[in-house]
């Protein structure tokens, strides 16, 4: 007589309904409602895995990946906490990242024309520089590179990394990310070969600008500090709040420890590291828009503004190309 084998029944090791709100944010980087919203959005892409005998429900897949990203822990540790083996978690990570990246254009959005007045107003309130619609900078994410090309990923600090260009708004929402360049590539080169020059060129009739550090050229649409200020007006201009992008990097790496050095280097291919970084930015934006506070173990709620990431004083300075707009702003707003 033939015996029918019943598929294994997954018994969840984690139940969000029994967890405190604070512990959920610490463990997964997002709050309860935001996690359920994210899971509902990704469920169509993740449902196919349930048909496999070792499949896990979409919520379990999402929770395991969020735990991995927020904790910066090893795959084996996160897999055990979710009731998975390490190979299964590796497949789940790829599946969730792929599902998440399909929605990238709805999570990372550059300011549209109707958004410009509000965005400019938010930046002016911070540093009293007019017409700013974004702060731009690069940050390095450490990873273990392919052995045959390790020199390409070695940055100026003799570490291996990906050099990630980001643009953020005044509320620390990331409006642009470019994560495909190795650590040896200079910020100015990444800028020239990104979509930013084209986008800003299309917006020039609206007289809007980005603000960046001396690692970028000073352009008609990109304002950088005066390298050797000679007047009090130039000093006041340099003192205007340019640290919003460093605070964004600090918040991003504090909420998702996998990007932070305390979590060690990422052990993935450059392509997978790029996917992980973009996914981080998407989840960061989701947390910012949903006003999810940054919480750490045994620490009070520190809100959405963490300690400023140290400014890299060793950044190679780029050539200044167009200083007329900057000079006009200094004379008009900082005299």
C-alpha positions in Angstrom: 0.0 0.0 0.0 1.4 3.4 -1.0 1.9 5.9 1.8 1.5 9.6 1.0 4.2 11.8 2.5 2.9 15.0 3.9 5.0 18.1 3.3 6.8 19.4 6.4 4.9 22.0 8.4 6.9 25.1 9.3 6.6 26.1 12.9 7.7 29.7 13.3 10.4 30.5 15.8 9.6 34.2 15.7 6.1 35.7 16.3 5.9 39.5 15.8 2.6 39.5 17.8 4.5 38.5 21.0 7.4 40.9 20.6 7.5 44.4 22.1 7.6 47.3 19.7 11.0 48.4 20.9 12.5 45.0 20.4 11.1 44.7 16.9 12.8 48.0 15.9 16.1 46.9 17.4 16.1 43.5 15.8 14.8 44.4 12.3 15.4 48.1 11.9 11.7 48.8 11.1 8.6 48.9 13.2 5.7 46.3 13.2 3.4 48.1 10.8 6.2 48.9 8.3 7.3 45.3 8.3 3.8 44.1 7.5 3.5 46.7 4.8 6.8 45.7 3.2 5.9 42.0 3.4 2.6 42.6 1.7 4.3 44.4 -1.2 6.9 41.6 -1.7 4.6 38.7 -1.1 3.8 38.1 -4.8 7.5 37.6 -5.6 8.1 35.5 -2.5 5.1 33.2 -2.6 6.6 30.9 -5.2 9.1 29.7 -2.6 6.3 28.3 -0.4 5.6 25.5 -3.0 9.0 24.0 -2.3 9.0 21.4 0.5 11.5 23.5 2.4 9.8 26.8 1.6 9.2 29.5 4.2 6.3 32.0 4.4 7.0 35.4 3.0 6.9 37.1 6.4 9.6 34.7 7.7 11.8 35.3 4.6 11.5 39.1 5.1 12.2 38.9 8.8 15.2 36.8 8.4 16.7 39.2 5.8 15.9 42.3 7.9 17.5 40.7 10.9 20.6 40.0 8.9 20.8 43.6 7.6 20.1 45.2 10.9 22.4 43.1 13.0 25.4 42.7 10.8 25.7 39.1 12.0 26.8 36.0 10.2 24.4 34.1 7.9 24.6 31.0 10.1 23.5 32.9 13.2 20.6 34.6 11.5 19.5 31.3 9.8 19.4 29.5 13.1 17.3 32.2 14.6 14.8 31.8 11.7 14.8 28.0 11.7 16.7 27.7 8.5 20.0 26.2 7.4 22.7 28.5 6.1 22.3 27.5 2.4 18.6 28.0 2.6 19.0 31.5 4.1 21.5 32.3 1.3 18.8 31.5 -1.2 16.2 33.5 0.8 18.6 36.5 0.9 18.9 36.5 -2.9 15.2 36.1 -3.3 14.2 38.9 -1.0 16.9 41.3 -2.4 15.6 40.5 -6.0 12.0 41.1 -5.0 12.9 44.4 -3.2 15.0 45.8 -6.0 12.1 45.4 -8.4 10.5 48.3 -6.5 13.6 50.5 -6.3 12.1 53.4 -8.4 9.3 53.8 -6.0 11.6 53.9 -3.0 14.5 56.1 -4.2 13.1 59.1 -6.1 14.9 62.3 -7.1 12.8 65.5 -6.4 10.2 66.2 -9.1 9.3 69.7 -10.3 6.4 70.0 -7.9 8.6 69.1 -5.0 11.3 71.7 -5.6 9.9 74.6 -3.5 9.5 72.5 -0.4 12.9 70.8 -0.8 14.6 74.1 -1.3 12.9 75.6 1.7 14.0 72.7 3.9 17.6 73.1 2.9 17.5 76.9 3.3 16.3 76.4 6.9 19.4 74.3 7.6 22.2 76.4 6.2 20.7 79.6 4.6 21.9 78.7 1.2 19.2 79.1 -1.5 18.1 76.8 -4.2 19.6 73.6 -2.8 17.8 70.4 -3.6 20.3 67.8 -2.4 23.5 67.1 -0.6 26.0 64.8 -2.4 28.9 62.7 -1.1 30.5 59.3 -1.2 30.9 56.7 1.5 33.0 53.5 1.5 31.4 50.1 2.3 34.0 47.5 3.2 33.9 44.1 1.6 36.2 41.2 0.7 37.0 41.6 -3.0 37.7 39.0 -5.7 41.3 37.9 -5.3 42.1 38.4 -8.9 41.0 42.1 -8.9 41.6 43.1 -5.3 43.8 46.1 -6.3 40.9 47.7 -8.1 38.9 47.8 -4.8 41.7 49.1 -2.6 40.9 52.7 -1.5 43.2 55.4 -0.4 43.2 54.1 3.1 44.5 50.8 1.9 41.2 49.0 2.6 38.9 47.2 0.1 35.6 48.8 -0.5 32.9 50.0 -2.8 32.7 53.8 -3.2 29.0 54.6 -3.0 27.7 58.0 -4.2 24.5 59.3 -2.6 22.3 62.4 -2.7 20.0 63.1 0.2 17.4 65.6 1.1 17.3 67.8 4.3 15.2 65.1 6.1 17.9 62.5 5.3 15.8 60.8 2.6 18.2 59.3 0.0 17.1 60.6 -3.5 19.9 59.0 -5.5 22.4 56.1 -5.0 25.2 54.8 -7.3 26.9 51.7 -5.8 28.7 50.1 -8.7 32.2 51.7 -8.4 35.2 50.2 -6.5 36.9 52.0 -3.7 39.8 53.1 -5.9 37.6 55.4 -7.9 37.5 59.1 -7.0 34.2 60.8 -6.1 34.5 63.3 -8.9 34.8 60.4 -11.5 31.7 58.7 -10.1 29.8 62.0 -10.4 30.8 62.6 -14.0 29.7 59.1 -15.0 26.4 59.0 -13.1 23.0 60.3 -14.1 23.3 63.4 -11.9 24.9 65.8 -14.4 22.1 65.0 -16.9 19.3 65.4 -14.3 20.7 68.6 -12.9 21.3 69.9 -16.5 17.6 69.4 -17.2 16.7 71.4 -14.0 19.1 74.3 -14.7 16.3 76.7 -15.8 14.9 76.3 -12.2 18.3 77.6 -10.8 18.7 74.6 -8.4 21.9 73.2 -7.0 23.4 70.4 -5.1 25.9 71.0 -2.2 29.0 68.9 -1.7 32.5 68.8 -0.3 35.9 69.7 -1.9 36.1 66.2 -3.4 33.8 67.5 -6.1 34.3 70.3 -8.7 32.5 73.5 -8.1 30.0 73.7 -10.9 27.0 75.9 -11.9 24.8 73.3 -10.3 27.1 72.0 -7.5 28.3 74.2 -4.7 31.5 73.3 -2.8 33.4 75.0 0.1 35.8 77.9 -0.6 39.2 76.2 -0.1 41.1 79.2 1.3 38.5 81.6 2.6 39.8 85.2 2.8 36.7 87.1 4.0 34.3 86.6 6.8 31.5 86.1 4.2 33.4 83.1 2.7 33.9 81.7 6.2 30.2 82.0 7.0 29.4 80.3 3.7 31.8 77.4 4.6 30.2 77.1 8.0 26.7 76.6 6.5 25.4 73.2 7.5 26.9 70.7 4.9 26.9 67.8 7.3 23.4 66.5 6.4 24.9 63.8 4.1 27.3 62.7 6.8 24.4 62.4 9.3 22.5 60.4 6.7 25.5 58.0 6.3 25.7 57.7 10.1 22.0 57.0 10.4 22.1 54.4 7.6 25.0 52.5 9.1 23.6 52.7 12.6 20.2 51.3 11.6 21.7 48.6 9.4 24.9 47.4 11.0 25.8 45.2 8.0 27.2 48.4 6.4 29.1 49.5 9.5 32.7 48.5 10.2 31.7 46.9 13.5 29.8 44.3 11.4 33.0 43.5 9.5 33.5 43.3 5.8 30.8 41.9 3.5 31.7 38.5 2.1 29.9 38.8 -1.2 30.6 39.4 -4.9 30.7 43.1 -6.0 27.4 42.7 -7.7 25.7 41.3 -4.6 27.3 44.0 -2.4 25.8 46.6 -4.8 22.4 45.0 -4.4 22.7 44.9 -0.6 23.7 48.6 -0.5 20.7 49.7 -2.7 18.4 47.6 -0.6 19.7 49.3 2.5 18.9 52.7 1.0 15.4 51.6 0.1 14.7 50.4 3.6 16.3 53.5 5.1 13.9 55.7 3.0 11.0 53.5 4.2 12.1 54.1 7.8 12.5 57.9 7.2 9.1 58.3 5.6 7.4 56.2 8.2 9.4 58.1 11.0 10.7 54.9 12.5 13.0 55.9 15.4 16.6 54.7 15.6 16.9 52.4 18.6 19.9 50.6 20.0 20.1 47.9 22.6 20.1 49.4 26.2 19.9 52.9 24.8 17.0 55.4 24.7 15.2 56.4 21.5 17.6 58.7 19.7 15.2 59.7 16.9 16.3 60.2 13.3 19.6 62.2 13.8 22.6 60.1 15.0 26.1 61.2 15.7 27.7 62.8 12.6 30.0 60.4 10.7 33.6 61.8 10.8 34.4 64.0 7.8 37.1 62.5 5.7 39.8 65.2 5.7 42.0 63.1 3.4 39.6 63.5 0.5 41.4 64.5 -2.7 40.3 67.9 -3.9 38.8 68.2 -7.3 39.4 71.1 -9.7 37.1 74.1 -9.4 35.4 74.7 -12.8 32.7 77.3 -12.3 32.7 79.6 -9.2 30.5 82.4 -10.5 27.3 81.0 -9.0 29.1 80.4 -5.6 30.5 83.9 -5.5 27.1 85.4 -6.3 25.6 83.4 -3.4 28.3 84.5 -1.0 27.9 88.2 -1.9 24.1 88.1 -1.7 23.5 85.9 1.3 26.6 85.9 3.5 28.0 89.5 3.4 
